[in-house]
Amino acid sequence: MKRMTLKTRLVLLHTAMMTVVVCGVLAVLFSAGFREILTNVRGTLETRVSRSVEDVEYNNGRLEFDSELLALDNGVYLSVYEPDSPDLLYGRLPYGFTYDLPFSDGALRTVTAGDTEYCVLDIEFPVEGYHDLVLRGIISVSDAERDFRYTLRLALILSPALVLLTAVCGYLLSRRALRPVAQITSTVRNIQKEKDLSKRVRLGAGSDEIYTLAQTFDSLLDTIETGIRREKQFASDVAHELRTPLAVVVMQCEELLAEKDLSPESRRSVEAIYRRVQAMAEMVSQLLLLSRADQGREKLCVEALDFSELSQLEAEEFSEIAAQRDIALEAEIEPGVTLEGDQTLLMRLWGNLLQNAVTYGRPGGHIRMAVRRDGGTVLLQVRDDGIGIAPEHLPRIWDRFYQVSASRSAESSGLGLSMVKWIVEAHHGEIRVESKEGAGTTFTARLPARFAGGGTEHERRDDDADS
């Protein structure tokens, strides 16, 4: 199962923690609130009853009651009785409340009448000029609880919205907190995609862990870029310095081979040296070209080409080379296929692919090369039935100097396929390889028929200019 992203985990964690905290706080508040409600109800009842005993007087042989006793102040019902009689003298009672509840002086009681729970307080008090009376105060606990339960239901109804709001806030906070991480990731992906080590994260000033990570990453990129630049310069310098002595050795071999009186044994030795030096010269030439490409100094000379004709010339040349190893080369070239590209590089592209097929082909086998239009692209393909490449080696065959096995190192410089890949990408195309060990290999490249950018001026330096 695919793991959740860090942002998702942070949002879920934040939402869960906030939900637990809010629920805990609400539980504590509701618990404390319920007790506070009971306390307030009883306090209100005691205050109202104790204050209302002054509203009863005895004048001119009769009891007088203040109309305040009838007022429903803070939900408290007041009623006045004779101590030994349940008959109401004055006041009011809640609807459905029983009239025959025994008196209990000073006791705060909770009784239930119907579906309603009440707090009841009786106070016996003296009336000047008259005997004692009983003042009863009644207040509904159920009404206060009803308001409390309404608040509780409202809180429960709003809880999903609160959780959603918490999740949204968590997402916004996580996105803001992880924005530097996203910038680091984006920079790394761009470097991988564009192969441009000059890019940097550059988060700016900051002292937290993520900013420190970004600064460390930028510093590491500086070190890597400097090292690679030195390596590229070294490879270019070495290749450049080797060309002159190798050219001298080639010339000397050619002069020796031109001698008529050279003994057969000496001639074989010189020919062996000549072949090896030519192979070294070709390797140095390719290495120098790749080094220039790495440094951005290798420009393409783009022109309209009859690619079918160019491919046919390469097929004829390599037919003879393949025949020397008892390999038949078959060409399926669609006529009239044109494209815009660098003729020299495209000929080198064909040469490297076909030479690779000849080198690793099977005696008595076949090489099939094909060219055809495919929409707005030109498809070229080289297929052989040779020794093939094991799956674990396929991803690395484009690396410079990479050898699938030690037995192949004597036959290849390890630069041919690197050169192929660069030429295809320089023409804004793509190449892929399919191979099965013991069954052969197929290289398939697609090049745009029209070249998109790169200039048309031939700025590649020739051998004499670099010497």
TIMIMI-664064 format. One record per residue (C-alpha): residue in one letter; x, y, z. Coordinates in steps of 0.1 Angstrom, whole numbers, m for minus. Layout:
# TIMIMI-664064
{'A'; {X; Y; Z}}
...
END
This chain:
# TIMIMI-664064
{'M'; {0; 0; 0}}
{'K'; {13; 35; m9}}
{'R'; {25; 54; 21}}
{'M'; {8; 87; 29}}
{'T'; {27; 119; 23}}
{'L'; {43; 138; 51}}
{'K'; {19; 166; 46}}
{'T'; {m11; 142; 49}}
{'R'; {3; 126; 80}}
{'L'; {9; 160; 96}}
{'V'; {m27; 171; 88}}
{'L'; {m42; 139; 102}}
{'L'; {m20; 142; 133}}
{'H'; {m29; 178; 139}}
{'T'; {m66; 172; 133}}
{'A'; {m66; 142; 157}}
{'M'; {m47; 160; 184}}
{'M'; {m69; 191; 181}}
{'T'; {m101; 170; 181}}
{'V'; {m90; 152; 212}}
{'V'; {m80; 184; 229}}
{'V'; {m113; 202; 220}}
{'C'; {m134; 172; 230}}
{'G'; {m115; 170; 263}}
{'V'; {m120; 207; 269}}
{'L'; {m157; 205; 261}}
{'A'; {m161; 175; 283}}
{'V'; {m145; 193; 312}}
{'L'; {m165; 225; 305}}
{'F'; {m198; 206; 303}}
{'S'; {m191; 187; 334}}
{'A'; {m181; 217; 354}}
{'G'; {m209; 237; 337}}
{'F'; {m236; 212; 349}}
{'R'; {m224; 215; 385}}
{'E'; {m223; 252; 382}}
{'I'; {m259; 253; 368}}
{'L'; {m271; 234; 399}}
{'T'; {m251; 257; 422}}
{'N'; {m265; 288; 405}}
{'V'; {m301; 275; 406}}
{'R'; {m299; 268; 443}}
{'G'; {m281; 301; 450}}
{'T'; {m308; 320; 430}}
{'L'; {m336; 302; 449}}
{'E'; {m320; 309; 484}}
{'T'; {m314; 346; 475}}
{'R'; {m349; 352; 462}}
{'V'; {m367; 334; 491}}
{'S'; {m346; 351; 519}}
{'R'; {m352; 385; 503}}
{'S'; {m390; 380; 499}}
{'V'; {m398; 374; 535}}
{'E'; {m400; 412; 539}}
{'D'; {m428; 413; 514}}
{'V'; {m454; 401; 540}}
{'E'; {m469; 424; 566}}
{'Y'; {m498; 424; 591}}
{'N'; {m517; 456; 593}}
{'N'; {m551; 464; 608}}
{'G'; {m559; 428; 615}}
{'R'; {m551; 415; 581}}
{'L'; {m522; 401; 561}}
{'E'; {m508; 422; 533}}
{'F'; {m487; 407; 505}}
{'D'; {m465; 427; 481}}
{'S'; {m472; 420; 445}}
{'E'; {m435; 412; 440}}
{'L'; {m444; 377; 454}}
{'L'; {m463; 371; 421}}
{'A'; {m434; 382; 399}}
{'L'; {m415; 353; 383}}
{'D'; {m381; 368; 390}}
{'N'; {m352; 345; 377}}
{'G'; {m377; 317; 373}}
{'V'; {m385; 315; 410}}
{'Y'; {m421; 308; 421}}
{'L'; {m430; 321; 456}}
{'S'; {m460; 310; 477}}
{'V'; {m471; 317; 513}}
{'Y'; {m487; 292; 537}}
{'E'; {m498; 287; 573}}
{'P'; {m473; 264; 590}}
{'D'; {m499; 238; 598}}
{'S'; {m520; 241; 566}}
{'P'; {m512; 232; 530}}
{'D'; {m537; 259; 518}}
{'L'; {m521; 286; 497}}
{'L'; {m525; 321; 512}}
{'Y'; {m508; 340; 484}}
{'G'; {m484; 335; 455}}
{'R'; {m481; 312; 426}}
{'L'; {m470; 277; 418}}
{'P'; {m456; 260; 387}}
{'Y'; {m482; 243; 366}}
{'G'; {m485; 207; 377}}
{'F'; {m467; 212; 410}}
{'T'; {m483; 194; 440}}
{'Y'; {m499; 215; 467}}
{'D'; {m496; 190; 495}}
{'L'; {m458; 187; 497}}
{'P'; {m449; 187; 535}}
{'F'; {m430; 217; 548}}
{'S'; {m394; 214; 558}}
{'D'; {m379; 246; 573}}
{'G'; {m346; 256; 558}}
{'A'; {m341; 223; 538}}
{'L'; {m332; 226; 501}}
{'R'; {m349; 197; 484}}
{'T'; {m352; 183; 449}}
{'V'; {m385; 170; 439}}
{'T'; {m401; 158; 407}}
{'A'; {m435; 168; 395}}
{'G'; {m445; 152; 362}}
{'D'; {m415; 153; 339}}
{'T'; {m400; 183; 356}}
{'E'; {m375; 184; 384}}
{'Y'; {m376; 213; 409}}
{'C'; {m356; 227; 437}}
{'V'; {m378; 236; 467}}
{'L'; {m368; 258; 497}}
{'D'; {m392; 264; 527}}
{'I'; {m385; 291; 552}}
{'E'; {m406; 297; 583}}
{'F'; {m405; 334; 593}}
{'P'; {m423; 355; 619}}
{'V'; {m447; 383; 609}}
{'E'; {m449; 412; 633}}
{'G'; {m483; 413; 650}}
{'Y'; {m491; 379; 636}}
{'H'; {m478; 343; 641}}
{'D'; {m452; 325; 619}}
{'L'; {m458; 319; 582}}
{'V'; {m440; 296; 557}}
{'L'; {m425; 311; 525}}
{'R'; {m419; 284; 498}}
{'G'; {m397; 291; 468}}
{'I'; {m397; 268; 438}}
{'I'; {m374; 269; 408}}
{'S'; {m372; 245; 378}}
{'V'; {m340; 226; 375}}
{'S'; {m352; 210; 343}}
{'D'; {m355; 243; 325}}
{'A'; {m318; 251; 333}}
{'E'; {m308; 216; 322}}
{'R'; {m328; 220; 291}}
{'D'; {m308; 251; 281}}
{'F'; {m276; 232; 290}}
{'R'; {m286; 202; 268}}
{'Y'; {m295; 226; 240}}
{'T'; {m260; 240; 242}}
{'L'; {m246; 205; 243}}
{'R'; {m265; 194; 212}}
{'L'; {m254; 226; 194}}
{'A'; {m218; 218; 202}}
{'L'; {m222; 182; 190}}
{'I'; {m238; 194; 157}}
{'L'; {m210; 219; 152}}
{'S'; {m183; 193; 160}}
{'P'; {m179; 180; 124}}
{'A'; {m175; 216; 112}}
{'L'; {m150; 222; 139}}
{'V'; {m130; 191; 129}}
{'L'; {m132; 202; 92}}
{'L'; {m120; 237; 102}}
{'T'; {m92; 221; 122}}
{'A'; {m82; 199; 92}}
{'V'; {m82; 229; 69}}
{'C'; {m61; 250; 93}}
{'G'; {m37; 220; 97}}
{'Y'; {m34; 217; 60}}
{'L'; {m26; 253; 56}}
{'L'; {m1; 253; 84}}
{'S'; {15; 221; 71}}
{'R'; {17; 234; 36}}
{'R'; {34; 266; 48}}
{'A'; {57; 247; 71}}
{'L'; {67; 222; 43}}
{'R'; {70; 248; 15}}
{'P'; {108; 249; 19}}
{'V'; {108; 211; 16}}
{'A'; {87; 213; m16}}
{'Q'; {112; 239; m29}}
{'I'; {141; 216; m22}}
{'T'; {123; 187; m39}}
{'S'; {115; 208; m69}}
{'T'; {151; 219; m72}}
{'V'; {163; 183; m71}}
{'R'; {138; 172; m97}}
{'N'; {148; 200; m120}}
{'I'; {185; 191; m116}}
{'Q'; {177; 155; m124}}
{'K'; {155; 165; m154}}
{'E'; {177; 192; m169}}
{'K'; {211; 179; m157}}
{'D'; {219; 214; m146}}
{'L'; {240; 214; m114}}
{'S'; {240; 252; m114}}
{'K'; {205; 254; m99}}
{'R'; {203; 260; m61}}
{'V'; {175; 260; m35}}
{'R'; {183; 294; m22}}
{'L'; {157; 296; 6}}
{'G'; {172; 328; 19}}
{'A'; {179; 338; 55}}
{'G'; {167; 314; 82}}
{'S'; {180; 295; 111}}
{'D'; {156; 265; 116}}
{'E'; {164; 229; 106}}
{'I'; {149; 231; 71}}
{'Y'; {168; 263; 62}}
{'T'; {200; 247; 75}}
{'L'; {193; 216; 54}}
{'A'; {188; 238; 23}}
{'Q'; {220; 257; 29}}
{'T'; {239; 224; 34}}
{'F'; {223; 211; 2}}
{'D'; {234; 242; m17}}
{'S'; {269; 239; m3}}
{'L'; {270; 202; m14}}
{'L'; {258; 211; m49}}
{'D'; {286; 237; m51}}
{'T'; {312; 211; m42}}
{'I'; {297; 186; m67}}
{'E'; {295; 211; m95}}
{'T'; {331; 222; m89}}
{'G'; {343; 186; m89}}
{'I'; {324; 177; m121}}
{'R'; {336; 209; m138}}
{'R'; {372; 200; m129}}
{'E'; {366; 164; m141}}
{'K'; {352; 176; m174}}
{'Q'; {381; 201; m179}}
{'F'; {406; 174; m171}}
{'A'; {390; 150; m196}}
{'S'; {390; 177; m222}}
{'D'; {426; 186; m215}}
{'V'; {438; 150; m216}}
{'A'; {420; 143; m248}}
{'H'; {433; 174; m264}}
{'E'; {469; 167; m253}}
{'L'; {468; 131; m266}}
{'R'; {456; 139; m301}}
{'T'; {489; 153; m313}}
{'P'; {512; 124; m302}}
{'L'; {486; 99; m315}}
{'A'; {485; 117; m348}}
{'V'; {523; 115; m350}}
{'V'; {522; 78; m343}}
{'V'; {496; 72; m370}}
{'M'; {517; 92; m395}}
{'Q'; {548; 72; m386}}
{'C'; {530; 39; m390}}
{'E'; {517; 50; m424}}
{'E'; {552; 59; m435}}
{'L'; {566; 26; m423}}
{'L'; {538; 7; m440}}
{'A'; {546; 26; m472}}
{'E'; {582; 12; m472}}
{'K'; {587; m15; m498}}
{'D'; {615; m33; m481}}
{'L'; {597; m38; m447}}
{'S'; {599; m74; m436}}
{'P'; {566; m94; m432}}
{'E'; {571; m97; m395}}
{'S'; {577; m60; m390}}
{'R'; {548; m52; m413}}
{'R'; {525; m73; m391}}
{'S'; {537; m55; m360}}
{'V'; {534; m21; m375}}
{'E'; {498; m29; m387}}
{'A'; {489; m41; m352}}
{'I'; {502; m9; m337}}
{'Y'; {485; 11; m365}}
{'R'; {451; m5; m357}}
{'R'; {454; 1; m320}}
{'V'; {465; 37; m324}}
{'Q'; {437; 44; m348}}
{'A'; {412; 30; m322}}
{'M'; {428; 52; m295}}
{'A'; {426; 82; m318}}
{'E'; {389; 75; m324}}
{'M'; {383; 71; m287}}
{'V'; {401; 104; m279}}
{'S'; {381; 121; m306}}
{'Q'; {348; 110; m291}}
{'L'; {359; 118; m256}}
{'L'; {369; 153; m267}}
{'L'; {335; 158; m285}}
{'L'; {316; 147; m254}}
{'S'; {338; 170; m232}}
{'R'; {329; 199; m254}}
{'A'; {293; 190; m253}}
{'D'; {294; 189; m215}}
{'Q'; {309; 224; m214}}
{'G'; {283; 237; m239}}
{'R'; {310; 244; m266}}
{'E'; {297; 218; m291}}
{'K'; {273; 235; m315}}
{'L'; {253; 217; m342}}
{'C'; {255; 226; m379}}
{'V'; {218; 222; m388}}
{'E'; {207; 218; m424}}
{'A'; {180; 201; m444}}
{'L'; {191; 165; m451}}
{'D'; {180; 136; m473}}
{'F'; {182; 112; m444}}
{'S'; {172; 82; m466}}
{'E'; {203; 89; m489}}
{'L'; {226; 94; m459}}
{'S'; {213; 62; m443}}
{'Q'; {218; 43; m476}}
{'L'; {254; 54; m478}}
{'E'; {261; 41; m442}}
{'A'; {243; 8; m450}}
{'E'; {266; 3; m480}}
{'E'; {297; 10; m461}}
{'F'; {288; m12; m432}}
{'S'; {276; m40; m454}}
{'E'; {312; m47; m463}}
{'I'; {324; m44; m427}}
{'A'; {297; m68; m415}}
{'A'; {305; m92; m443}}
{'Q'; {340; m96; m430}}
{'R'; {325; m112; m399}}
{'D'; {301; m133; m419}}
{'I'; {271; m110; m409}}
{'A'; {245; m100; m434}}
{'L'; {232; m64; m431}}
{'E'; {197; m58; m444}}
{'A'; {184; m22; m449}}
{'E'; {147; m12; m450}}
{'I'; {150; 25; m458}}
{'E'; {119; 44; m468}}
{'P'; {128; 68; m497}}
{'G'; {124; 105; m495}}
{'V'; {127; 108; m457}}
{'T'; {141; 142; m448}}
{'L'; {149; 160; m416}}
{'E'; {169; 189; m402}}
{'G'; {201; 180; m384}}
{'D'; {239; 179; m383}}
{'Q'; {250; 156; m411}}
{'T'; {284; 148; m394}}
{'L'; {268; 138; m361}}
{'L'; {240; 118; m377}}
{'M'; {266; 98; m397}}
{'R'; {285; 92; m365}}
{'L'; {252; 81; m349}}
{'W'; {246; 55; m376}}
{'G'; {283; 45; m375}}
{'N'; {283; 39; m337}}
{'L'; {250; 19; m338}}
{'L'; {261; m2; m367}}
{'Q'; {296; m7; m354}}
{'N'; {281; m18; m321}}
{'A'; {259; m43; m339}}
{'V'; {288; m57; m359}}
{'T'; {311; m59; m329}}
{'Y'; {286; m79; m308}}
{'G'; {268; m97; m336}}
{'R'; {269; m134; m342}}
{'P'; {288; m148; m371}}
{'G'; {263; m161; m396}}
{'G'; {237; m137; m381}}
{'H'; {219; m106; m394}}
{'I'; {218; m69; m388}}
{'R'; {186; m51; m398}}
{'M'; {186; m13; m401}}
{'A'; {154; 6; m408}}
{'V'; {144; 42; m415}}
{'R'; {108; 55; m419}}
{'R'; {85; 84; m412}}
{'D'; {64; 82; m382}}
{'G'; {41; 112; m379}}
{'G'; {62; 143; m374}}
{'T'; {92; 122; m365}}
{'V'; {118; 100; m382}}
{'L'; {123; 66; m368}}
{'L'; {156; 48; m371}}
{'Q'; {163; 13; m358}}
{'V'; {192; m11; m357}}
{'R'; {185; m47; m347}}
{'D'; {209; m76; m344}}
{'D'; {207; m112; m333}}
{'G'; {239; m112; m314}}
{'I'; {249; m119; m278}}
{'G'; {225; m94; m263}}
{'I'; {227; m76; m230}}
{'A'; {216; m88; m196}}
{'P'; {187; m68; m180}}
{'E'; {208; m56; m151}}
{'H'; {232; m39; m175}}
{'L'; {207; m21; m197}}
{'P'; {203; 11; m175}}
{'R'; {240; 17; m175}}
{'I'; {250; 11; m212}}
{'W'; {248; 49; m218}}
{'D'; {274; 56; m192}}
{'R'; {308; 65; m204}}
{'F'; {335; 38; m203}}
{'Y'; {309; 13; m190}}
{'Q'; {316; m22; m200}}
{'V'; {290; m49; m197}}
{'S'; {318; m75; m192}}
{'A'; {356; m75; m191}}
{'S'; {356; m96; m223}}
{'R'; {342; m67; m242}}
{'S'; {367; m41; m232}}
{'A'; {392; m50; m258}}
{'E'; {366; m44; m286}}
{'S'; {350; m12; m274}}
{'S'; {361; 21; m259}}
{'G'; {329; 24; m239}}
{'L'; {321; 58; m255}}
{'G'; {301; 48; m285}}
{'L'; {267; 45; m269}}
{'S'; {273; 76; m248}}
{'M'; {280; 95; m280}}
{'V'; {248; 80; m296}}
{'K'; {226; 92; m267}}
{'W'; {241; 127; m268}}
{'I'; {236; 130; m305}}
{'V'; {200; 119; m303}}
{'E'; {193; 143; m274}}
{'A'; {211; 172; m291}}
{'H'; {186; 167; m319}}
{'H'; {157; 168; m294}}
{'G'; {150; 131; m300}}
{'E'; {148; 101; m278}}
{'I'; {163; 66; m279}}
{'R'; {155; 33; m262}}
{'V'; {170; m1; m262}}
{'E'; {155; m36; m259}}
{'S'; {177; m66; m255}}
{'K'; {176; m102; m244}}
{'E'; {207; m120; m235}}
{'G'; {217; m145; m262}}
{'A'; {189; m133; m286}}
{'G'; {201; m99; m297}}
{'T'; {196; m61; m292}}
{'T'; {174; m35; m308}}
{'F'; {181; 3; m306}}
{'T'; {152; 25; m317}}
{'A'; {156; 63; m320}}
{'R'; {131; 90; m329}}
{'L'; {142; 123; m342}}
{'P'; {120; 153; m350}}
{'A'; {117; 160; m387}}
{'R'; {122; 197; m380}}
{'F'; {150; 208; m356}}
{'A'; {137; 228; m327}}
{'G'; {164; 253; m317}}
{'G'; {202; 249; m312}}
{'G'; {212; 273; m340}}
{'T'; {223; 267; m375}}
{'E'; {258; 279; m374}}
{'H'; {286; 253; m375}}
{'E'; {307; 262; m345}}
{'R'; {324; 229; m340}}
{'R'; {362; 233; m340}}
{'D'; {381; 211; m363}}
{'D'; {412; 191; m356}}
{'D'; {436; 218; m368}}
{'A'; {420; 245; m347}}
{'D'; {424; 225; m315}}
{'S'; {460; 214; m322}}
END
